[in-house]
């Protein structure tokens, strides 16, 4: 079983919560609450992995935990206003 990092954020434009899995291209979901978005993205991950198997796509290995360890260990610099722009 794969365990991917999930990002959940509030979108004023959509008036709800967006959940994304950065390691799975295009895998995102919407929910009226953080809990709803999490539930929806879990289904989205399952469907993404099923589609990858059917279509023969490469399934990326999760690296979220390794990236978190690198950040906590000080091996990766993260800009507070742009955490997605981590520098190794």
NORQUINOR-V534250 format. One record per residue. SS is DSSP state (h for helix, s for strand, l for the rest). BURIAL is I if it has 16 or more other ideal C-beta (glycine too) atoms within 10 Angstrom, else O. Layout:
SS&BURIAL + SS&BURIAL
//
This chain:
l&O + l&O + l&O + l&I + l&O + l&I + s&O + s&I + s&O + s&O + s&O + l&O + l&O + l&O + l&O + s&O + s&I + s&I + s&I + s&I + l&I + l&I + l&I + l&I + l&O + l&O + l&I + s&I + s&I + s&I + s&I + l&O + l&O + h&O + h&O + h&O + h&I + h&O + h&O + h&I + h&I + h&O + h&O + h&I + h&I + h&O + h&O + h&I + h&I + h&O + h&O + h&O + h&O + h&O + h&O + l&O + l&O + l&O + l&O + l&O + l&O + l&O + l&O + h&O + h&O + h&O + h&I + h&O + h&O + h&I + h&O + h&O + l&O + l&O + l&O + l&O + s&O + s&O + s&O + l&O + l&O + s&O + s&O + s&O + s&O + s&O + s&O + l&O
//
